[in-house]
Structure formats: structure tokens, C-alpha cells
Amino acid sequence: MNENRSEEVNISQSVAILVDGNNIERSIHEETGDANTMLNFDKLVPKLLDNRGLNRLVYFREGKQISSKLRERLHFHYHGSVRPCHKSADIPLTIKAMQLASKVDTIIIMSGDSDFVELVRHLKSEGVRVEIAAVPRTTSHVLVDDADYFHELSEEYWFTLAAKKTARTPTKKRR
């Protein structure tokens, strides 16, 4: 065998990306000091996948005000979905991860929340590779230590929208 010849490796892992939207948004807003800062999925998803196949992308978000633009973008670019949550995303995200455990090789949890430590441990015991993607400063060290890999989310993966200008309606003067 020729030692100078490099062999190309075909990676055929299936990956699910589960996003704790409130946690990630809060972390990015804390980091930038600007509530108009958002994730740039066009840069982030290819980086997270690293030549692996995307099986599922689900963005969990507490509350009823979920951007229709985000919903459409995730659907059209990644066949992803946005799931509104009654309270926190922790339980719905955990349930979805357990459902997907036998269907994927890797689950990437986008959250720095230590509430996911037991989920990470369980998924790994089931033979699933678990990666965490989050802002380092707001991420639990225990979560990072228990994961198979940690993706640091930094400013290269977010952008800030220009603040909306609100139209002022003239007030009528009373006589």
C-alpha cells in the first residue's frame, strides 16, 4: 500500500439538531447586549454537520410569538420545524431526543442548560453521540464535560437586525 496516498473517508452519520430556542437566544442577547441578535443558520448548520447528513432540525421555543420568517427559513432550507412550547423547551426537547435516539447517530443539542445533563448521559448510554452547541460563557461546565463534543457558538454564527423604526402617529391637539 502506498503510504503517500491519502484515502478519502466517507462519513455517513445521520444527525439531528435540537434547539432550545429561548436558551440560545437569551445567551446570544446576553453576550451582545442586543435583543435583535439572531442565529445565522446558513453558517451554523453546515459547520455543525461537518459533512454529515441532517436527519432533523427542530427549534423549540417557549411562547406564542415565533417568527414566521424563522419558521419558513428552517422549513425551506433544512426541512426543519419550529415547535412552540407551553413553558420551557426542556421536556419537549428531551422527548424528541428520546424518540430520535434509535434513528440517528448523533444528536446536537443547542443549549447550555445544565437541565440536559441527564439527557446527555442517557443518550450516550444508548449509543448515541451527543454534541452540545452553545455560547461558552453561559454554558454549564458539567454539560460540556459529559458531551462527546462542544461547538462554541461565537459572533461568527449570529447577526444583528437593524432596529425597527416605529411610525409615530400624530396626536390631535384638543381645543
N, C-alpha and C positions, 0 to 999 in steps of 0.2 A: 504494500500500500504506500502510496506517495504521501509523505508527511507534509509536504508543502501545499498540497491541495486542500482547500477548506471545503468542508461539507456543509451544505445548507440544511438547516433544521426546519422541518415543517411543524409549526405549532398549531395544534387543532383543539385547543381548550375552548370550552364554552363558558362565557362569563355573564353573570347577572349583576347589574349595578342598582343598588337600592339606596335612595337618597332621603335622608332625614332633612327635608327642606328647611324647616324652622331652625334647626340647629346650625346648619351650614350658613343660612342667610344671616342669622344672629352673629356667628363667628366672623363672617366677612364684614358685616357692618361695624362690629366692634374693632376689627383690625384697621378699617379705613376711616371710621368716624363718619361714614356717609351711608344713609339708608337707601340710596339709589344705586348702590353697587350690586352687581349680579354676576353669577357664574357664566363663563363663556364655554358652553357645552361643545362648541365646534373645535376648540383647542383641547378641552379637558378629556372628552370621551376617547379620542384616538390615543392620547397619552396613557390613559388608564388601561385601555385594551392592549396596547403594545403588541399588535399583530394577532391578537386572539379574537375569536368570534363573539359578537354580542348576542346573547340569548334574550335578555330582557333588560329594560331600563324603566324603573318605577320611581317617581318623585312623590314622596308622601309629604303632605303639608296640612298642618292644623289650620282651621278656619275656612270660611266660605269665599274669601277674596283671593282667588287663584287666577293669575294672569291667563287670559285666553291665548295670548301670544306665546307664552311658555308652553301651554298645553299643545298648541298647534305645532310649534317648532319641534318639540320632543317626539310628537307623533310622526310628522313628515320626514324628519331626518334620521330618527332612530327607532321608529315603531314603538316609542315609549309611551308611557301614560302618566297622568298626574292623578293621584288619589287623595281626595280631601279626607281628613281625619277628624273625628269628633273632638278629641282632646289632643293628646300628644301622638306623635308618629310611632312611638316605641312599640306598642303592641301590634298595630297593623304591619309594620316593617318586620317584626320578629315572626309573625305568622307567615308572611310571604317568603321570608328566608327559609323557614322550615319546609314550606311547600316546594320550594325550588331545590332544596339540598340534594335530592336524588336525580335532578335533571341537569345540573351544571357542574363544572369542575371547580369554578371559583365564584365566590360572591364578594363583591366590593361593597362595603358599607360606607356611605359618605356621611359620617357623623363623628364627632369627637366625644360623644356622650358615654360616660362610664356605665350607663344602664345596659349597654350592649355587650359588656364583658362576658356574661354568662352565655349569651347567644353565640359569641365568637368561640368560646370553649366547646359548646355543644356541636356547632357546625364542624369544627376541626375533628372532634371525636367521631363524626360521621364520615370523615374522609374528604371533606370539602376544604379547599384552600380559601382562607379568608384574608382579605386585604382591607385596610382602612384608608380612606381618603378624607383628609380634614386639614383645617388650619392648625399648625403645630401649637401655637400659644394657647389655644382653647381646647386642646385635646387631652383626654385622660392618658396619663403615662401607662397605667395598667392595661388599657385598651391597646395601645401601641405595642406593648411588650407581648401581649397574648396573640396578636395578629401575625400572620405569615409575612406581611409586608405593609409598610406605611408609605402612602403617597402624600407628600406635602403639598397642600393647596396654597399657592402664593399668588401674588399680584399678576403673574403672567396668565392666570386662569380666570380672571374676572375683569369686568369693565364697569364704568360708572356712566349711567344715563344722565343726560342733562336734566336739570330740574325743570319740571313743567311750570310754565308761566300761567298763572291763573288770571282769567279775564275778570276785570273789575267791572261791575255794573254800576253805572252812575246812579247815585241816590237822588231822589227828587227832593227839592227843597220845599219845606212846608211854609205856607204863608200865614 
